[in-house]
Amino acid sequence: MRFQKFILILAILFGLSIYVGCSSSKKVQKKILNLSIASRSAWNADNPRLYKTHVPVRITVHHEGTQLLLTDDAAKKIKRIQTWGMGKDRNWTDIPYHFLIAPDGTIYEGRNVHTVGETATEYDPSGHLLITCLGNFEKQEVFPEQLSSLIRLIAYCSIKYSIPVETLSTHRDNSAQTTCPGKNLYHYFENGYVLAEVIKLLK
Ligand SMILES: [Zn+2]
């Protein structure tokens, strides 16, 4: 009888621990999904042209490639990227990236996540969710707010679109034709910092 009671108490404790574990991980997910993202209207986006759809299964990080400072108008810069990309030079259907992060850490919505992004290099961006940090990190350092937003955005995309964080890579990992996202940002991928911080957030 005593033994049965003991087993019963053990079973209750086990059930409780699973319940507490689940509800705390749900809380973590809710907090991550609460991320503030500025909509396309924040940068006065033009309507896209007809898209090629896809399901994003991996996360790929870029830099935009032109130097940008905290004092520069990031929204105007994003609009200029769209205008150039949809113009005669590239003839893309929209801005190439799914998300863009300004030097001050503001996250902007780019093209629809369920559409294939664009690249000027040889790799096929089908299945890649493209995040870019505004700036040129061959020449400038990453702003701390920008790096912190990048980590939170990767965690957000991983939960929201069910993409395993192990798929995280950068443009240069997929293409031999580029140093994107620049050595000063790539450094944080090479030493495992970004992935470790994302995993910490998801725990
Ligand atoms: Zn790139």
Boltz pocket constraint, residues with backbone or C-beta under 6 A from the ligand:
constraints:
  - pocket:
      binder: B
      contacts: [[A, 61], [A, 62], [A, 63], [A, 171], [A, 178], [A, 180], [A, 181]]
      max_distance: 6.0
